[in-house]
């Protein structure tokens, strides 16, 4: 076993995994897995820069994670940064802060690299299951971007497009600093149009229609699954590898689009940091399912973070 640490810093959240990995057996044993909503991508779509308060929240989480990594004695750490830090003019400020706190430089990876990690993390443990046909389409709905990856045992094609839940919310649902509550039909239509154009773009590279099993990753998907399962609280074990029908996703998406902030916040499995962006995330998931004709989505709690850990091991 090799003790490794992986950090995935996205547009909406930063996550840590400390695990013991055995590449020979394919076993990855979690020691600590945690997530903090830091909204690093706050305003990036509009300003092109990382906001000082967003950097402050992110660096505070990094200090917490540094203590956890030290406590567990991880031998190797890899820090991967995704959409928001790719897009920002002042990303050097972000890099310096992470290096000072954690002793490693964040790797600002490309969308294609992000897709590779997501696919590995999501599908490594699905190998050998005869109830899930290949090829897989892995869809990772993040805050700033969504990754599409088709493959069987290895990646065949991948594409990243800019339709994350935070980006869609800030672009279409925020006016004078206030989030529409609930969204107007015209705003919802504008989000759907953006998603449709992005799916057209993804389809130029990734054969979306060839997939036999849709695997959905990240907080928007897992939150929709938690709502579908009517969980009294967020429960990773219950969510992992659950299978949610398309009509249930449609029902939940409509519910979220017609709910107020208070009604969404009252959902027992809802993380406070997702209340304002979950409707846009659900719209992305539903649009993908409709486009590829998927009758269900297989939900995975294992994703890019696990893929990063395997790359370290």
C-alpha positions in Angstrom: 0.0 0.0 0.0 1.1 3.6 -0.7 -0.5 6.4 1.3 -1.4 9.2 -1.0 -3.3 12.5 -0.8 -5.2 14.1 -3.6 -6.8 17.5 -3.8 -9.3 18.6 -6.4 -10.0 22.3 -6.5 -12.9 23.2 -8.7 -15.1 26.2 -9.4 -17.5 25.5 -6.5 -15.7 23.2 -4.1 -12.4 22.0 -3.0 -12.1 18.3 -2.0 -9.5 16.1 -0.2 -8.9 12.4 -0.3 -6.3 10.6 1.8 -6.1 6.9 0.9 -4.1 3.8 0.9 -3.6 2.6 -2.7 -2.6 -0.8 -4.0 -2.1 -0.5 -7.8 -1.5 -4.3 -8.0 -5.0 -5.2 -6.7 -6.8 -2.0 -7.7 -7.8 -1.3 -4.1 -8.2 2.2 -2.9 -9.0 2.5 0.8 -10.3 5.8 2.0 -8.8 7.2 5.2 -10.3 10.7 4.9 -12.6 12.2 2.3 -14.0 15.7 2.7 -15.4 18.6 0.8 -15.6 22.4 1.4 -17.7 24.8 -0.7 -15.3 27.7 -1.4 -16.9 29.1 -4.6 -13.4 29.8 -6.0 -15.1 30.7 -9.4 -17.2 33.5 -7.9 -17.5 36.1 -10.6 -14.8 34.7 -12.9 -17.2 34.4 -15.8 -17.9 38.1 -15.5 -14.6 39.6 -14.4 -12.0 37.1 -15.6 -10.3 37.2 -12.2 -10.4 35.3 -8.9 -12.0 37.4 -6.2 -10.0 38.2 -3.0 -12.7 36.7 -0.8 -12.9 33.5 -2.9 -9.1 33.1 -2.6 -9.4 33.7 1.1 -12.0 30.9 1.5 -9.9 28.6 -0.6 -6.7 29.2 1.3 -8.5 28.6 4.6 -9.6 25.2 3.4 -6.0 24.5 2.2 -4.7 25.1 5.7 -7.3 22.7 7.1 -6.4 20.1 4.6 -2.6 20.5 5.3 -3.3 19.5 8.9 -5.2 16.4 7.8 -2.5 15.3 5.4 0.1 15.7 8.1 -2.0 13.8 10.6 -2.3 10.8 8.3 1.3 10.9 7.1 0.5 10.8 3.4 3.7 10.1 1.4 2.7 11.9 -1.8 0.3 14.8 -2.6 -1.1 15.9 -5.9 -3.1 19.1 -6.1 -5.2 19.6 -9.3 -7.0 22.8 -10.1 -9.7 22.9 -12.8 -12.0 25.3 -14.6 -12.0 28.5 -12.5 -8.2 28.7 -12.1 -7.7 27.9 -15.8 -9.8 30.9 -16.8 -8.5 33.5 -14.3 -6.1 36.3 -15.2 -4.6 36.3 -11.6 -4.1 32.5 -11.3 -0.5 33.1 -10.3 -1.7 34.6 -7.0 -3.7 31.3 -6.5 -0.6 29.2 -7.3 1.6 31.1 -4.9 -0.9 30.8 -2.0 -1.3 27.0 -2.4 2.5 26.5 -2.7 3.0 28.4 0.6 0.4 26.4 2.5 0.8 22.9 1.1 4.3 22.8 -0.4 3.1 21.8 -3.8 2.1 23.8 -6.9 -1.4 23.3 -8.1 -1.5 21.8 -11.5 -3.9 23.8 -13.6 -4.9 20.9 -15.9 -6.6 21.0 -19.2 -10.2 19.9 -19.7 -9.0 16.8 -21.4 -6.8 15.8 -18.5 -9.7 16.5 -16.1 -11.8 14.1 -18.2 -9.1 11.4 -18.0 -9.0 11.5 -14.2 -12.8 11.5 -13.9 -13.1 8.5 -16.1 -10.5 6.5 -14.2 -12.0 7.4 -10.9 -15.6 6.6 -11.9 -15.1 3.4 -13.8 -12.1 1.5 -12.3 -14.5 -0.3 -9.9 -17.2 -1.0 -12.5 -14.9 -3.4 -14.4 -16.4 -6.9 -14.4 -20.0 -5.9 -13.8 -22.3 -7.6 -16.3 -25.3 -5.4 -15.5 -23.6 -2.3 -16.9 -22.9 -2.4 -20.7 -19.9 -0.7 -22.3 -18.9 1.7 -23.5 -19.5 4.1 -20.6 -20.3 7.8 -21.0 -18.9 9.5 -17.9 -20.4 13.0 -17.3 -18.8 15.2 -14.7 -20.9 18.3 -14.0 -18.7 20.8 -12.2 -19.1 24.4 -11.2 -17.5 25.9 -14.3 -17.4 23.1 -16.8 -18.8 19.7 -17.7 -16.6 16.9 -18.9 -17.8 14.2 -21.3 -15.8 11.0 -21.6 -16.6 7.9 -23.6 -14.6 4.7 -23.2 -14.6 1.0 -22.1 -11.5 0.0 -20.3 -9.7 3.1 -21.5 -10.7 6.6 -22.7 -11.7 6.7 -26.4 -12.8 10.4 -26.6 -13.2 13.3 -24.2 -14.3 16.9 -24.3 -14.8 19.7 -21.7 -17.4 22.4 -22.3 -18.2 25.5 -20.2 -21.6 24.6 -18.8 -21.0 24.2 -15.1 -23.8 24.8 -12.5 -22.1 28.0 -11.1 -21.3 29.4 -14.5 -24.9 28.9 -15.7 -26.4 30.4 -12.5 -24.2 33.5 -12.6 -24.6 34.0 -16.3 -28.4 33.7 -16.4 -29.9 33.8 -12.9 -28.0 36.6 -11.1 -29.0 40.2 -11.5 -27.5 43.0 -9.5 -26.0 40.4 -7.1 -29.4 38.7 -6.5 -30.3 35.2 -7.6 -33.7 34.8 -9.2 -36.0 33.1 -6.7 -37.3 31.0 -8.5 -36.0 31.5 -12.0 -38.2 33.0 -14.7 -39.1 30.8 -17.7 -37.1 33.0 -20.0 -34.0 32.5 -17.8 -34.5 28.7 -17.8 -34.8 28.8 -21.6 -31.6 30.7 -21.8 -29.8 28.1 -19.7 -31.3 25.3 -21.8 -30.0 27.0 -25.0 -26.5 27.3 -23.6 -26.5 23.6 -22.6 -27.8 22.6 -26.0 -25.1 24.5 -27.8 -22.4 23.0 -25.5 -23.8 19.5 -26.2 -23.5 20.1 -29.9 -19.9 21.1 -29.3 -19.1 18.1 -27.2 -20.7 15.8 -29.8 -18.2 16.9 -32.4 -15.5 15.1 -30.4 -17.3 12.6 -28.3 -19.7 10.0 -29.8 -22.4 10.6 -27.2 -24.9 8.3 -28.9 -22.6 5.2 -28.8 -22.6 5.0 -25.0 -24.5 2.1 -23.4 -24.2 3.3 -19.7 -24.3 6.8 -18.4 -22.3 7.4 -15.3 -22.9 10.8 -13.6 -20.4 12.5 -11.2 -20.0 15.4 -8.9 -22.3 17.4 -6.5 -25.1 18.3 -8.9 -25.6 14.6 -9.8 -25.2 13.2 -6.3 -27.6 15.8 -4.8 -30.3 15.0 -7.4 -29.7 11.3 -6.5 -30.1 12.1 -2.8 -33.4 13.9 -3.5 -34.6 11.0 -5.7 -33.8 8.5 -2.9 -35.6 10.7 -0.4 -32.7 10.5 2.1 -33.1 12.1 5.5 -29.5 13.4 5.2 -26.8 13.2 2.6 -25.5 9.6 2.6 -22.6 8.8 0.3 -22.9 5.0 0.7 -26.6 5.1 -0.3 -25.9 7.4 -3.2 -22.9 5.6 -4.6 -23.9 3.4 -7.6 -27.6 4.3 -7.2 -29.5 4.2 -10.5 -31.9 7.1 -11.1 -34.4 7.0 -13.9 -34.7 9.9 -16.4 -38.3 10.6 -15.5 -37.3 11.0 -11.8 -34.5 13.4 -12.8 -37.1 15.4 -14.9 -39.5 15.5 -11.9 -36.8 16.7 -9.5 -35.5 19.3 -12.0 -38.9 20.8 -12.4 -39.3 20.9 -8.7 -36.0 22.7 -8.2 -36.8 25.2 -10.9 -40.1 26.1 -9.3 -38.8 26.2 -5.7 -37.7 29.2 -3.7 -34.3 29.5 -2.0 -35.9 28.6 1.3 -37.7 25.5 -0.1 -34.5 24.2 -1.7 -32.5 24.9 1.5 -35.1 22.8 3.5 -34.3 19.7 1.5 -32.6 17.4 4.1 -29.8 16.2 1.8 -29.0 19.7 0.3 -25.6 21.2 1.1 -26.0 24.9 1.9 -23.4 25.8 -0.8 -25.5 24.1 -3.5 -28.9 25.8 -2.8 -28.5 28.5 -5.4 -26.8 26.4 -8.1 -28.5 23.1 -8.0 -31.3 23.9 -10.4 -28.8 24.8 -13.1 -26.9 21.6 -12.4 -30.0 19.5 -12.6 -30.8 21.1 -15.9 -27.5 20.0 -17.3 -28.0 16.4 -16.1 -31.5 16.2 -17.6 -30.4 17.7 -20.9 -27.6 15.2 -21.2 -29.9 12.3 -20.5 -32.4 13.5 -23.1 -29.6 14.0 -25.7 -28.1 10.6 -25.3 -31.4 8.7 -24.7 -30.3 7.4 -21.4 -33.2 5.8 -19.4 -31.2 6.1 -16.2 -28.0 7.5 -14.7 -25.6 5.4 -12.6 -24.4 7.8 -9.9 -20.8 7.6 -8.7 -19.3 9.2 -5.6 -15.9 8.2 -7.0 -14.7 10.7 -9.6 -11.8 12.9 -10.5 -10.5 12.9 -6.9 -10.1 9.1 -7.0 -8.5 9.4 -10.5 -6.0 11.9 -9.1 -5.2 9.5 -6.2 -4.6 6.6 -8.6 -2.3 8.9 -10.7 -0.2 9.5 -7.6 -0.1 5.8 -6.6 
